[in-house]
Structures are given as structure tokens and as C-alpha cells.
Amino acid sequence: MSSKTATTPTMQVPLFDLRQQHEPLREELRAAVERVFDAQQFVLGPEVQALEAELARYCQTQHAIGCGSGSDALLLALMALDVKAGDEVITTPHTFFATAGAVARLGATPVFVDIEPRTYDINPALIEAAITERTRAILPVHLYGQCAEMDAINEIAARQNLPVIEDAAQAIGAEDRGRRAGSMGRIGCFSFYPSKNLGAVGEAGLLTTNDDALAERLRALRIHGGATEYLHREVGFNSRLDALQAAVLRVKLPHLDDWAQARRAKAETYTRLLTSARLSFPLAPPYLRANTHHVFHLYVVRVPAEVRDPLMAHLRAHGVGTKVYYPVPLHLQECFHYLDCKEGGLPEAERAARETLALPMYPELTLQQQQYVVDVLSRFEP
Ligand SMILES: *Cc1c(COP(=O)(O)O)cnc(C)c1O
């Protein structure tokens, strides 16, 4: 591996940059934080209720229920659907750990189904063969900001009488045939981890649903299962959204569509530049499914496995941030050895783990920075 020119970095392009997002909102954010101190209601309360109403409208659902994190949202969703020890939940191996971790935490078994190689989302054509009499739910992930194939998944779910939980942690505002992420399954799960498209300044999460009874149960489960204070119908846990996070999120939410639009424009620019660049190796830009609105939480490209790691070293040496999401598919994680999934068993997920890398993506990325990233890529020789 070598570069045509061994120059020192001329530009720094981080993988993402929150400073630029927060700077113009500084005064508004400060006022929002002070409002919480003045109200002295720090957990749940009116600030959280207001955010829930705004997010229900944004996600086009009847209900939105705040909770402690995206991981907790997944756990609460599974609990509200009565997923228990011995049950099975069908999901994807190519995702953040929490998706399958939530299933295993309840003593249930994650059943991994391979991904569709262009979108990296769960392959609906392989779901039905994985359904058994123990299957209790299907848990697709809208990976990188593009919705999984919800029509196909919902059709299987309806036929098999199974609920669908959408892991929409990376996809707030994304759409599939005009329907928003989190509004197409029985329950939607969102994360406001700081680096997500809508980020808090700490941990926060959300559940969405159109089912009144489920919404009520989720509201109880996040406060130890108490329907009213001190009266517990069932055992939940503590996963409340705090008012400081809600206040910050309410400042940011009105900008979310503009930020998503900027991400989409940056993605288009990358793809155009990469397609016309003279690269010394094959590179597949993200694939856009028809009739979807991709919000580009991440811009992930595919290159040959033997090129990937030296290419990333080359990018970093030239000041360009890059990362592999996700280097070890979940079915091959040590904690899931008991599932007895063999290497080679889910070939597309395993190939994606070897061949993909993310390029810098955030709404404030400049054309000059993008041109620099593509220039650095084109100077790489395997
Ligand atoms: C971030 C993320 C989660 C977990 O969210 P946290 O708020 O970090 O707990 C779950 N699933 C996916 C796909 C994610 O990207």
C-alpha cells in the first residue's frame, strides 16, 4: 500500500462535528436549560410532555413516549409485546448491538436473518424461513437512515400474525412510500444519543405507536410498571426522559428537516464526485431504494475487503475521519456463541462487515471538504 503523494494533511474532515450544529443555537439552548431550572421539574413533566406531542406529530403517530435511551426503548417495546424467556425475535445481524441485546436481556433468542446486500437492511425474502412457533416479533432496523422494506415485512407479519418493532434509532424523519419511520410497525424505537440525527446532550430515547393500550402500558413500564404511583400492575424499570434533554431536543427539532435535507444533498454530492472520480479500486456508493426518503445518518460505501483497512489508514493519515459500522456481525459476537451460528452462515452480513466504511457526514460539511475527501480517496493505490 502506498500513496501517490505522501503529503501531510491539508484539511481536517471529522466523521461528524456537533460543535457547528450547537454554535448557532447557543443562546436558545441556554434559555431552554434555564427554563428547566426555573420550573424545577427535572424528570418527565411538562417539558417532556411537550416534546412527546411534537415528536408524535413529527413521526405521524398517535403516541410518542419518552424514555432513557434507544436501548431502553427497544427493551420497553419487547416487554410491552410480552416477549419472554424462550421466545424468539427475528432481527438483523448488521446493526448496533442494542437491537439484539434487548432481546437477549429478556431471556429471548435473537434469530438473525441475513441482509440485502445493496441496502444492508434485513432481507425480507429470508424472513419467513426463520419463523417458528416460538417467534413473537420481527425487529427490522432502518439502517444508516433508510427504511427497511416495510411493505414486504408488514405483509409477512400480517400473514403470520406477528407484531413488527421498528428500530428507527438511525432514521428519524426517514420515509417509505410517504410514511414516516416509527409509524409503520406496531412500535417504533428512537435514540437521541448525541451523534444521532436528532441528538440530546446525554442519553435519551423515544417510543412511538398508534395503539392506545400499548401506549398506556409503555408509559407505565418506564416508571416501574406503575399505573399510578405506588400501584404496580406489573414489573417495569426506571427509564424516564429528563427535562433537560427534552428542552434541548425541542430547540433542535424545528431544524431537523433542514439538517436531513442538507445530509441528503451532501450524499448526492459525494455520490456524484465518487462516480466521476478515477479511483484505483471499485467503490459502491449507498443504494437508494425507490419511494424512500433516506436521511443519511451515515454515508457508508463498499470497497473490496483487501482495500478497506489500508484505505481507512490512508484517509486518517490525510485528516479524514472514517469508521466501520459494524466490524463484527452480531451472530458472531462472543456473547452469542451459545446460539451456535457458524461463520459463513450469514454471508452478506459478514461481507458487509469486511467491506464497508463510513465517510464524514453531517449537515455542515462543505463542498470543499467533500472534494478533499474524494481527492484523498482518488490518491490511494492498493
Ligand atoms: C444508537 C442505536 C441504538 C441504541 O440507542 P442508545 O440511545 O445509544 O441506547 C439502537 N439501535 C440502533 C440501530 C442504533 O443506531
The ligand as an ORCA input file, in Angstrom:
! r2SCAN-3c Opt
* xyz 0 1
  C     -27.965      4.152     18.598
  C     -28.711      2.914     18.302
  C     -29.418      2.214     19.293
  C     -29.311      2.500     20.766
  O     -29.571      3.774     21.147
  P     -28.940      4.346     22.514
  O     -29.701      5.606     22.717
  O     -27.479      4.544     22.267
  O     -29.192      3.363     23.585
  C     -30.179      1.125     18.910
  N     -30.231      0.720     17.634
  C     -29.546      1.341     16.662
  C     -29.671      0.855     15.262
  C     -28.758      2.453     16.968
  O     -28.066      3.054     15.978
*
